[in-house]
Amino acid sequence: MAKQLKATIKTQDGFDEVFEFIKGWDFEQPCKIHIYGGGATLDYKAIFWIWMRSFSEQFNGRGRPTDKAGLDLHDIFCYQFLGMLPEKALKNSVIPARLRTITYPKNLNKGQWHDFMRKIEEKSQSWGLTIPENEDNEYHENKRKSES
């Protein structure tokens, strides 16, 4: 039977520690290794909602009414880039297909957030919307790293 190693990595130091541990592993026995990216995604969520409110203001300013909180745009972007969850049959009932969102059925991880935000950024620019100026956040840091 294979031994299992599970690790949640929140920082580069955490990755280095797991890597050092794996280097010293005796691989005569089978081993399954699961590595999860940890850490909060609060910064991504905050930036997302700032963008949604800003885009709503821009649309409203162009005479294209949308709710000020950005909920309409939330639904549009989630539908376009996250899709729908399939219908689910239970014993005596059926749960209809529903929208996959940033928190349902589970929170996006940092990699998914980054990909989602990049797609939103591209789509909003194609619509002539401007991204609010705030380069001091995790999304923009990760974007700079991925472009290097």
Secondary structure, 3 states (H helix, E strand, C coil): CCEEEEEEECCHHHHHHHHHHHHCCCCCCCEEEEEEECCCCHHHHHHHHHHHHHHHHHHHHCCCCCCCCCHHHHHHHHHHHCCEECCEECCCCEECCEECCCCCCCCCCHHHHHHHHHHHHHHHHHCCCCCCCCCCCHHHHHHHHHHC
